[in-house]
Amino acid sequence: MKNTTCLQYCINGMYDKLFNFVKTQDGRKLIPVFKKLGATTEDRIKELLIGYNSYFMVQAGMQLKGMPKHPLSVIEFMGSEDFSALHDELTKTVQDNYPILMSYLNRKQKRKLEVLFV
């Protein structure tokens, strides 16, 4: 298994992967929530990046722990100390490295994100 830093994990999720997620049923459900969470467009985009990366982090964590793919298992994992530690690190990484993460998107992709949260 390859060891990846949290920042590299977030960088790997940029590009079209992010926009493909936004088009999914789960991704579409999150956009209205993030619109209410952030005071500015930048805050809303940060929330999206955190939510997007958390979504896949939960799936990976559950798989590593051998948990079944079931809504109750998701709730159980998200209530664990493991998830809390990972989520805290992910949140700090996105907050501290937002300009770096955004630099991996081209102008058109950045505009797409901004339009989501207008």
NUBA-744423 format. One record per atom (N, C-alpha, C, O): atom name; x, y, z; chain. Coordinates in steps of 0.2 Angstrom, whole numbers, plus 5000, padded with zeros to 4 digits. Each point is the difference from the previous one (the first is absolute). Layout:
BEGIN
+------+------+-------+------+-------+
: atom : east : north :   up : chain :
+------+------+-------+------+-------+
:   CA :    X :     Y :    Z :     A :
...
+------+------+-------+------+-------+
end
This chain:
BEGIN
+------+------+-------+------+-------+
: atom : east : north :   up : chain :
+------+------+-------+------+-------+
:    N : 5004 :  4994 : 5000 :     A :
:   CA : 4996 :  5006 : 5000 :     A :
:    C : 5004 :  5006 : 5000 :     A :
:    O : 5005 :  5000 : 5004 :     A :
:    N : 4994 :  5005 : 4992 :     A :
:   CA : 5004 :  5006 : 5000 :     A :
:    C : 4997 :  5005 : 5005 :     A :
:    O : 4995 :  5001 : 5001 :     A :
:    N : 5010 :  5002 : 5002 :     A :
:   CA : 4999 :  5005 : 5006 :     A :
:    C : 4999 :  5007 : 4997 :     A :
:    O : 5005 :  5002 : 4996 :     A :
:    N : 4990 :  5001 : 5005 :     A :
:   CA : 4998 :  5007 : 4997 :     A :
:    C : 4999 :  5005 : 5005 :     A :
:    O : 4997 :  4998 : 5005 :     A :
:    N : 5006 :  5008 : 4995 :     A :
:   CA : 4998 :  5005 : 5004 :     A :
:    C : 4993 :  5002 : 4999 :     A :
:    O : 4997 :  4999 : 4995 :     A :
:    N : 5000 :  5005 : 5010 :     A :
:   CA : 4994 :  5002 : 4999 :     A :
:    C : 4999 :  5006 : 4995 :     A :
:    O : 4995 :  5000 : 4996 :     A :
:    N : 5010 :  5004 : 5003 :     A :
:   CA : 5001 :  5005 : 4995 :     A :
:    C : 5000 :  4996 : 4993 :     A :
:    O : 4996 :  5002 : 4995 :     A :
:    N : 5008 :  4993 : 5004 :     A :
:   CA : 5000 :  4996 : 4994 :     A :
:    C : 4993 :  4997 : 4998 :     A :
:    O : 4998 :  5000 : 4995 :     A :
:    N : 4999 :  4997 : 5010 :     A :
:   CA : 4994 :  4997 : 5000 :     A :
:    C : 4995 :  5005 : 4997 :     A :
:    O : 4996 :  4999 : 4995 :     A :
:    N : 5004 :  5007 : 5008 :     A :
:   CA : 4995 :  5006 : 4997 :     A :
:    C : 5002 :  5002 : 4993 :     A :
:    O : 4995 :  5001 : 4996 :     A :
:    N : 5011 :  5000 : 5003 :     A :
:   CA : 5002 :  5002 : 4993 :     A :
:    C : 4998 :  4994 : 4995 :     A :
:    O : 4998 :  5002 : 4995 :     A :
:    N : 5003 :  4992 : 5007 :     A :
:   CA : 4998 :  4995 : 4995 :     A :
:    C : 4992 :  5000 : 4998 :     A :
:    O : 4998 :  4997 : 4995 :     A :
:    N : 4998 :  5006 : 5010 :     A :
:   CA : 4993 :  5000 : 4999 :     A :
:    C : 4998 :  5006 : 4996 :     A :
:    O : 4994 :  5001 : 4998 :     A :
:    N : 5011 :  5004 : 5000 :     A :
:   CA : 4998 :  5006 : 4996 :     A :
:    C : 4999 :  4998 : 4993 :     A :
:    O : 5000 :  4994 : 4998 :     A :
:    N : 5000 :  5010 : 4997 :     A :
:   CA : 4998 :  4999 : 4993 :     A :
:    C : 4993 :  4998 : 4999 :     A :
:    O : 4996 :  5002 : 5004 :     A :
:    N : 5003 :  4994 : 4991 :     A :
:   CA : 4993 :  4998 : 4998 :     A :
:    C : 4997 :  4995 : 5005 :     A :
:    O : 4994 :  5000 : 5001 :     A :
:    N : 5010 :  4997 : 5004 :     A :
:   CA : 4997 :  4995 : 5005 :     A :
:    C : 4995 :  5004 : 5004 :     A :
:    O : 4995 :  4998 : 5002 :     A :
:    N : 5007 :  5008 : 5000 :     A :
:   CA : 4996 :  5004 : 5004 :     A :
:    C : 4993 :  5002 : 4997 :     A :
:    O : 4995 :  4999 : 5003 :     A :
:    N : 5005 :  5003 : 4991 :     A :
:   CA : 4994 :  5001 : 4996 :     A :
:    C : 4996 :  4994 : 4998 :     A :
:    O : 4994 :  5001 : 5000 :     A :
:    N : 5009 :  4993 : 4999 :     A :
:   CA : 4996 :  4994 : 5000 :     A :
:    C : 4997 :  4999 : 5006 :     A :
:    O : 4994 :  4997 : 5000 :     A :
:    N : 5009 :  5004 : 5006 :     A :
:   CA : 4996 :  4999 : 5006 :     A :
:    C : 4994 :  5004 : 5001 :     A :
:    O : 4995 :  4998 : 5002 :     A :
:    N : 5006 :  5009 : 4996 :     A :
:   CA : 4995 :  5005 : 5001 :     A :
:    C : 4994 :  4998 : 4996 :     A :
:    O : 4994 :  5001 : 5001 :     A :
:    N : 5007 :  4995 : 4993 :     A :
:   CA : 4994 :  4998 : 4996 :     A :
:    C : 4997 :  4994 : 5003 :     A :
:    O : 4994 :  4998 : 4997 :     A :
:    N : 5009 :  4998 : 5007 :     A :
:   CA : 4996 :  4994 : 5003 :     A :
:    C : 4995 :  5002 : 5005 :     A :
:    O : 4999 :  5006 : 5002 :     A :
:    N : 4996 :  4989 : 4999 :     A :
:   CA : 4995 :  5001 : 5004 :     A :
:    C : 5002 :  5003 : 5007 :     A :
:    O : 4997 :  5005 : 5003 :     A :
:    N : 5008 :  4992 : 5000 :     A :
:   CA : 5003 :  5002 : 5007 :     A :
:    C : 5003 :  5007 : 4999 :     A :
:    O : 4999 :  5004 : 5005 :     A :
:    N : 5004 :  4997 : 4990 :     A :
:   CA : 5003 :  5007 : 4999 :     A :
:    C : 4995 :  5005 : 5000 :     A :
:    O : 5001 :  5006 : 5003 :     A :
:    N : 4994 :  4993 : 4993 :     A :
:   CA : 4995 :  5005 : 4999 :     A :
:    C : 4996 :  5002 : 5006 :     A :
:    O : 4998 :  5005 : 5001 :     A :
:    N : 5001 :  4990 : 5004 :     A :
:   CA : 4997 :  5001 : 5006 :     A :
:    C : 5004 :  5004 : 5005 :     A :
:    O : 4997 :  5004 : 5004 :     A :
:    N : 5010 :  4996 : 4995 :     A :
:   CA : 5004 :  5004 : 5004 :     A :
:    C : 5001 :  5007 : 4999 :     A :
:    O : 5001 :  5005 : 5004 :     A :
:    N : 4998 :  4997 : 4989 :     A :
:   CA : 5001 :  5007 : 4998 :     A :
:    C : 4995 :  5005 : 5004 :     A :
:    O : 5002 :  5005 : 5003 :     A :
:    N : 4991 :  4994 : 4998 :     A :
:   CA : 4996 :  5004 : 5004 :     A :
:    C : 5002 :  5001 : 5007 :     A :
:    O : 5000 :  5005 : 5003 :     A :
:    N : 5003 :  4989 : 5000 :     A :
:   CA : 5003 :  5001 : 5007 :     A :
:    C : 5006 :  5004 : 5000 :     A :
:    O : 5000 :  5004 : 5005 :     A :
:    N : 5004 :  4996 : 4991 :     A :
:   CA : 5006 :  5004 : 5000 :     A :
:    C : 4999 :  5007 : 4998 :     A :
:    O : 5003 :  5004 : 5003 :     A :
:    N : 4991 :  4997 : 4993 :     A :
:   CA : 4998 :  5007 : 4999 :     A :
:    C : 4998 :  5004 : 5007 :     A :
:    O : 5001 :  5006 : 5000 :     A :
:    N : 4996 :  4990 : 5004 :     A :
:   CA : 4998 :  5003 : 5007 :     A :
:    C : 5006 :  5000 : 5005 :     A :
:    O : 4999 :  5004 : 5004 :     A :
:    N : 5006 :  4992 : 4995 :     A :
:   CA : 5005 :  5000 : 5005 :     A :
:    C : 5005 :  5005 : 4999 :     A :
:    O : 5003 :  5003 : 5005 :     A :
:    N : 4999 :  4999 : 4989 :     A :
:   CA : 5005 :  5005 : 4999 :     A :
:    C : 4997 :  5007 : 4999 :     A :
:    O : 4995 :  5001 : 4997 :     A :
:    N : 5009 :  5004 : 5006 :     A :
:   CA : 4998 :  5007 : 4999 :     A :
:    C : 5002 :  5003 : 4994 :     A :
:    O : 4996 :  5005 : 4997 :     A :
:    N : 5009 :  4992 : 5000 :     A :
:   CA : 5003 :  5003 : 4994 :     A :
:    C : 5000 :  4994 : 4995 :     A :
:    O : 5000 :  4994 : 5002 :     A :
:    N : 5001 :  5008 : 4991 :     A :
:   CA : 5001 :  4994 : 4995 :     A :
:    C : 5006 :  4996 : 5002 :     A :
:    O : 5000 :  4994 : 4999 :     A :
:    N : 5006 :  5009 : 5003 :     A :
:   CA : 5006 :  4997 : 5002 :     A :
:    C : 4998 :  4995 : 5006 :     A :
:    O : 5003 :  4994 : 4999 :     A :
:    N : 4994 :  5008 : 5006 :     A :
:   CA : 4998 :  4996 : 5005 :     A :
:    C : 4996 :  4994 : 4998 :     A :
:    O : 5001 :  4994 : 5002 :     A :
:    N : 4994 :  5007 : 4993 :     A :
:   CA : 4996 :  4994 : 4998 :     A :
:    C : 5004 :  4995 : 4996 :     A :
:    O : 4999 :  4994 : 5000 :     A :
:    N : 5006 :  5009 : 4996 :     A :
:   CA : 5004 :  4996 : 4996 :     A :
:    C : 5004 :  4995 : 5005 :     A :
:    O : 5001 :  4994 : 4998 :     A :
:    N : 5002 :  5009 : 5007 :     A :
:   CA : 5004 :  4997 : 5005 :     A :
:    C : 4996 :  4994 : 5003 :     A :
:    O : 5002 :  4994 : 5001 :     A :
:    N : 4991 :  5008 : 5001 :     A :
:   CA : 4996 :  4995 : 5002 :     A :
:    C : 4999 :  4994 : 4995 :     A :
:    O : 5000 :  4994 : 5002 :     A :
:    N : 4999 :  5008 : 4992 :     A :
:   CA : 4999 :  4995 : 4995 :     A :
:    C : 5007 :  4995 : 4999 :     A :
:    O : 4999 :  4994 : 5000 :     A :
:    N : 5006 :  5009 : 5001 :     A :
:   CA : 5007 :  4996 : 4999 :     A :
:    C : 5000 :  4996 : 5006 :     A :
:    O : 5002 :  4994 : 5000 :     A :
:    N : 4996 :  5008 : 5006 :     A :
:   CA : 5001 :  4996 : 5006 :     A :
:    C : 4994 :  4994 : 5000 :     A :
:    O : 5002 :  4995 : 5001 :     A :
:    N : 4992 :  5007 : 4997 :     A :
:   CA : 4995 :  4995 : 4999 :     A :
:    C : 5002 :  4995 : 4995 :     A :
:    O : 4999 :  4994 : 5001 :     A :
:    N : 5003 :  5008 : 4993 :     A :
:   CA : 5002 :  4996 : 4995 :     A :
:    C : 5005 :  4995 : 5002 :     A :
:    O : 5000 :  4994 : 4999 :     A :
:    N : 5006 :  5008 : 5004 :     A :
:   CA : 5005 :  4996 : 5002 :     A :
:    C : 4998 :  4995 : 5006 :     A :
:    O : 5002 :  4995 : 5000 :     A :
:    N : 4994 :  5008 : 5004 :     A :
:   CA : 4997 :  4996 : 5006 :     A :
:    C : 4996 :  4994 : 4997 :     A :
:    O : 5000 :  4994 : 5003 :     A :
:    N : 4996 :  5007 : 4992 :     A :
:   CA : 4996 :  4995 : 4997 :     A :
:    C : 5004 :  4994 : 4998 :     A :
:    O : 4998 :  4994 : 5002 :     A :
:    N : 5007 :  5007 : 4995 :     A :
:   CA : 5004 :  4994 : 4998 :     A :
:    C : 5005 :  4998 : 5005 :     A :
:    O : 5001 :  4994 : 5001 :     A :
:    N : 5000 :  5010 : 5004 :     A :
:   CA : 5004 :  4998 : 5006 :     A :
:    C : 4996 :  4995 : 5004 :     A :
:    O : 5003 :  4995 : 5003 :     A :
:    N : 4991 :  5006 : 4998 :     A :
:   CA : 4995 :  4996 : 5004 :     A :
:    C : 5000 :  4993 : 4996 :     A :
:    O : 5000 :  4995 : 5003 :     A :
:    N : 4999 :  5005 : 4991 :     A :
:   CA : 5000 :  4994 : 4996 :     A :
:    C : 5006 :  4996 : 5001 :     A :
:    O : 5000 :  4994 : 5001 :     A :
:    N : 5006 :  5009 : 4998 :     A :
:   CA : 5006 :  4997 : 5001 :     A :
:    C : 5001 :  4997 : 5007 :     A :
:    O : 5003 :  4995 : 5001 :     A :
:    N : 4996 :  5009 : 5004 :     A :
:   CA : 5000 :  4998 : 5007 :     A :
:    C : 4996 :  4994 : 5002 :     A :
:    O : 5002 :  4996 : 5003 :     A :
:    N : 4992 :  5004 : 4994 :     A :
:   CA : 4995 :  4995 : 5001 :     A :
:    C : 5003 :  4993 : 4997 :     A :
:    O : 5000 :  4995 : 5003 :     A :
:    N : 5003 :  5006 : 4991 :     A :
:   CA : 5003 :  4994 : 4997 :     A :
:    C : 5006 :  4997 : 5004 :     A :
:    O : 5000 :  4994 : 5000 :     A :
:    N : 5004 :  5011 : 5002 :     A :
:   CA : 5006 :  4998 : 5004 :     A :
:    C : 4998 :  4996 : 5006 :     A :
:    O : 5003 :  4995 : 5003 :     A :
:    N : 4991 :  5007 : 5000 :     A :
:   CA : 4998 :  4997 : 5007 :     A :
:    C : 4996 :  4994 : 4998 :     A :
:    O : 4997 :  4997 : 5005 :     A :
:    N : 5001 :  5001 : 4989 :     A :
:   CA : 4996 :  4995 : 4998 :     A :
:    C : 4993 :  5001 : 5002 :     A :
:    O : 4996 :  4995 : 5001 :     A :
:    N : 5002 :  5011 : 4999 :     A :
:   CA : 4993 :  5001 : 5002 :     A :
:    C : 4995 :  5000 : 4993 :     A :
:    O : 5002 :  5001 : 4995 :     A :
:    N : 4992 :  4996 : 5006 :     A :
:   CA : 4996 :  5000 : 4994 :     A :
:    C : 4997 :  5006 : 4998 :     A :
:    O : 5000 :  5005 : 5004 :     A :
:    N : 4999 :  4996 : 4989 :     A :
:   CA : 4997 :  5006 : 4997 :     A :
:    C : 4993 :  5000 : 5002 :     A :
:    O : 4996 :  4998 : 4997 :     A :
:    N : 5002 :  5006 : 5009 :     A :
:   CA : 4994 :  5000 : 5002 :     A :
:    C : 4999 :  5007 : 5004 :     A :
:    O : 5005 :  5002 : 5003 :     A :
:    N : 4989 :  5001 : 4996 :     A :
:   CA : 5000 :  5007 : 5003 :     A :
:    C : 5001 :  5000 : 5008 :     A :
:    O : 5003 :  5005 : 5002 :     A :
:    N : 4995 :  4990 : 5001 :     A :
:   CA : 5002 :  5000 : 5007 :     A :
:    C : 5008 :  4999 : 5001 :     A :
:    O : 5002 :  5003 : 5005 :     A :
:    N : 5001 :  4994 : 4991 :     A :
:   CA : 5007 :  4999 : 5001 :     A :
:    C : 5004 :  5007 : 4998 :     A :
:    O : 5005 :  5002 : 5003 :     A :
:    N : 4992 :  5002 : 4993 :     A :
:   CA : 5002 :  5006 : 4998 :     A :
:    C : 5000 :  5005 : 5006 :     A :
:    O : 5004 :  5003 : 5002 :     A :
:    N : 4990 :  4996 : 5002 :     A :
:   CA : 4999 :  5004 : 5006 :     A :
:    C : 5005 :  4998 : 5005 :     A :
:    O : 5003 :  5004 : 5004 :     A :
:    N : 4997 :  4990 : 4997 :     A :
:   CA : 5005 :  4997 : 5005 :     A :
:    C : 5007 :  5002 : 4999 :     A :
:    O : 5004 :  5003 : 5004 :     A :
:    N : 4998 :  4997 : 4989 :     A :
:   CA : 5007 :  5002 : 4999 :     A :
:    C : 5001 :  5007 : 5001 :     A :
:    O : 5005 :  5003 : 5003 :     A :
:    N : 4990 :  5001 : 4995 :     A :
:   CA : 5001 :  5008 : 5000 :     A :
:    C : 5000 :  5002 : 5008 :     A :
:    O : 5001 :  5006 : 5001 :     A :
:    N : 4996 :  4990 : 5003 :     A :
:   CA : 5000 :  5001 : 5007 :     A :
:    C : 5006 :  4998 : 5004 :     A :
:    O : 5001 :  5001 : 5006 :     A :
:    N : 5004 :  4996 : 4990 :     A :
:   CA : 5006 :  4997 : 5003 :     A :
:    C : 5005 :  5005 : 5001 :     A :
:    O : 5001 :  5005 : 4997 :     A :
:    N : 5004 :  4994 : 5008 :     A :
:   CA : 5006 :  5004 : 5001 :     A :
:    C : 5004 :  5000 : 4994 :     A :
:    O : 5003 :  5005 : 4998 :     A :
:    N : 4998 :  4989 : 4998 :     A :
:   CA : 5004 :  5000 : 4994 :     A :
:    C : 4997 :  5005 : 4995 :     A :
:    O : 5004 :  5004 : 4997 :     A :
:    N : 4990 :  4997 : 5002 :     A :
:   CA : 4997 :  5004 : 4995 :     A :
:    C : 5001 :  5007 : 5003 :     A :
:    O : 5002 :  5005 : 4996 :     A :
:    N : 4997 :  4997 : 5010 :     A :
:   CA : 5001 :  5006 : 5003 :     A :
:    C : 5007 :  5003 : 4998 :     A :
:    O : 5001 :  5006 : 4998 :     A :
:    N : 5004 :  4990 : 5004 :     A :
:   CA : 5007 :  5002 : 4999 :     A :
:    C : 5001 :  5001 : 4992 :     A :
:    O : 5004 :  5005 : 4999 :     A :
:    N : 4994 :  4991 : 4997 :     A :
:   CA : 5001 :  5000 : 4993 :     A :
:    C : 4996 :  5007 : 4997 :     A :
:    O : 5003 :  5004 : 4996 :     A :
:    N : 4991 :  4997 : 5007 :     A :
:   CA : 4997 :  5006 : 4997 :     A :
:    C : 5003 :  5006 : 5003 :     A :
:    O : 5000 :  5005 : 4996 :     A :
:    N : 5002 :  4995 : 5010 :     A :
:   CA : 5004 :  5006 : 5002 :     A :
:    C : 5006 :  5002 : 4996 :     A :
:    O : 5001 :  5006 : 4999 :     A :
:    N : 5003 :  4989 : 4999 :     A :
:   CA : 5006 :  5001 : 4996 :     A :
:    C : 4998 :  5002 : 4993 :     A :
:    O : 5003 :  5004 : 4998 :     A :
:    N : 4991 :  4993 : 5000 :     A :
:   CA : 4998 :  5002 : 4993 :     A :
:    C : 4998 :  5007 : 5000 :     A :
:    O : 5001 :  5004 : 4995 :     A :
:    N : 4995 :  4998 : 5010 :     A :
:   CA : 4997 :  5007 : 5000 :     A :
:    C : 5006 :  5005 : 5001 :     A :
:    O : 5000 :  5005 : 4996 :     A :
:    N : 5005 :  4993 : 5008 :     A :
:   CA : 5006 :  5005 : 5001 :     A :
:    C : 5004 :  5000 : 4993 :     A :
:    O : 5002 :  5006 : 4998 :     A :
:    N : 4999 :  4989 : 4999 :     A :
:   CA : 5003 :  5000 : 4994 :     A :
:    C : 4997 :  5004 : 4994 :     A :
:    O : 5003 :  5004 : 4997 :     A :
:    N : 4990 :  4995 : 5003 :     A :
:   CA : 4997 :  5004 : 4995 :     A :
:    C : 5000 :  5008 : 5002 :     A :
:    O : 5001 :  5004 : 4995 :     A :
:    N : 4998 :  4997 : 5011 :     A :
:   CA : 5000 :  5007 : 5002 :     A :
:    C : 5007 :  5003 : 4999 :     A :
:    O : 5001 :  5006 : 4998 :     A :
:    N : 5004 :  4991 : 5004 :     A :
:   CA : 5007 :  5002 : 5000 :     A :
:    C : 5003 :  5001 : 4992 :     A :
:    O : 5004 :  5004 : 4999 :     A :
:    N : 4993 :  4991 : 4997 :     A :
:   CA : 5003 :  5000 : 4993 :     A :
:    C : 4995 :  5001 : 4995 :     A :
:    O : 5001 :  4998 : 4994 :     A :
:    N : 4994 :  5006 : 5007 :     A :
:   CA : 4995 :  5002 : 4995 :     A :
:    C : 5003 :  5003 : 4994 :     A :
:    O : 4998 :  4997 : 4995 :     A :
:    N : 5006 :  5008 : 5005 :     A :
:   CA : 5003 :  5002 : 4994 :     A :
:    C : 5004 :  4995 : 4996 :     A :
:    O : 5000 :  5000 : 4994 :     A :
:    N : 5003 :  4996 : 5009 :     A :
:   CA : 5004 :  4994 : 4997 :     A :
:    C : 4995 :  4996 : 4996 :     A :
:    O : 5001 :  4998 : 4994 :     A :
:    N : 4994 :  5000 : 5010 :     A :
:   CA : 4995 :  4995 : 4997 :     A :
:    C : 4997 :  5003 : 4994 :     A :
:    O : 4999 :  4997 : 4995 :     A :
:    N : 4999 :  5010 : 5005 :     A :
:   CA : 4997 :  5003 : 4995 :     A :
:    C : 5004 :  5001 : 4994 :     A :
:    O : 4998 :  5001 : 4994 :     A :
:    N : 5009 :  4999 : 5007 :     A :
:   CA : 5004 :  5001 : 4995 :     A :
:    C : 5001 :  4994 : 4995 :     A :
:    O : 5002 :  5001 : 4994 :     A :
:    N : 4995 :  4994 : 5008 :     A :
:   CA : 4999 :  4994 : 4996 :     A :
:    C : 4994 :  5000 : 4995 :     A :
:    O : 5000 :  4995 : 4996 :     A :
:    N : 4996 :  5010 : 5005 :     A :
:   CA : 4994 :  5001 : 4995 :     A :
:    C : 5002 :  5005 : 4995 :     A :
:    O : 5003 :  5005 : 5002 :     A :
:    N : 4994 :  4994 : 4992 :     A :
:   CA : 5001 :  5006 : 4995 :     A :
:    C : 4995 :  5005 : 5001 :     A :
:    O : 4995 :  4999 : 5005 :     A :
:    N : 5005 :  5006 : 4992 :     A :
:   CA : 4995 :  5006 : 5001 :     A :
:    C : 4993 :  4998 : 4999 :     A :
:    O : 4996 :  5002 : 5003 :     A :
:    N : 5003 :  4993 : 4992 :     A :
:   CA : 4993 :  4998 : 4998 :     A :
:    C : 4998 :  4996 : 5006 :     A :
:    O : 4994 :  5000 : 5002 :     A :
:    N : 5010 :  4995 : 5001 :     A :
:   CA : 4998 :  4996 : 5005 :     A :
:    C : 4998 :  5004 : 5007 :     A :
:    O : 4995 :  4999 : 5003 :     A :
:    N : 5009 :  5006 : 4998 :     A :
:   CA : 4999 :  5005 : 5006 :     A :
:    C : 4994 :  5004 : 4999 :     A :
:    O : 4996 :  5000 : 5005 :     A :
:    N : 5002 :  5002 : 4989 :     A :
:   CA : 4994 :  5003 : 4998 :     A :
:    C : 4994 :  4996 : 5002 :     A :
:    O : 4995 :  5002 : 5002 :     A :
:    N : 5006 :  4991 : 4996 :     A :
:   CA : 4994 :  4995 : 5001 :     A :
:    C : 4999 :  5000 : 5007 :     A :
:    O : 4994 :  4999 : 5002 :     A :
:    N : 5011 :  5001 : 5002 :     A :
:   CA : 4999 :  4999 : 5008 :     A :
:    C : 4996 :  5006 : 5002 :     A :
:    O : 4996 :  5000 : 5004 :     A :
:    N : 5007 :  5006 : 4994 :     A :
:   CA : 4997 :  5006 : 5002 :     A :
:    C : 4992 :  5001 : 4998 :     A :
:    O : 4996 :  5002 : 5004 :     A :
:    N : 5003 :  4995 : 4990 :     A :
:   CA : 4993 :  5001 : 4998 :     A :
:    C : 4995 :  4995 : 5004 :     A :
:    O : 4994 :  5002 : 5001 :     A :
:    N : 5009 :  4993 : 5002 :     A :
:   CA : 4996 :  4995 : 5004 :     A :
:    C : 4997 :  5004 : 5006 :     A :
:    O : 4995 :  4998 : 5003 :     A :
:    N : 5009 :  5007 : 5000 :     A :
:   CA : 4999 :  5003 : 5006 :     A :
:    C : 4997 :  5007 : 5000 :     A :
:    O : 5001 :  5003 : 5005 :     A :
:    N : 4997 :  4999 : 4989 :     A :
:   CA : 4998 :  5007 : 5000 :     A :
:    C : 4992 :  5000 : 5002 :     A :
:    O : 4997 :  5005 : 5000 :     A :
+------+------+-------+------+-------+
end
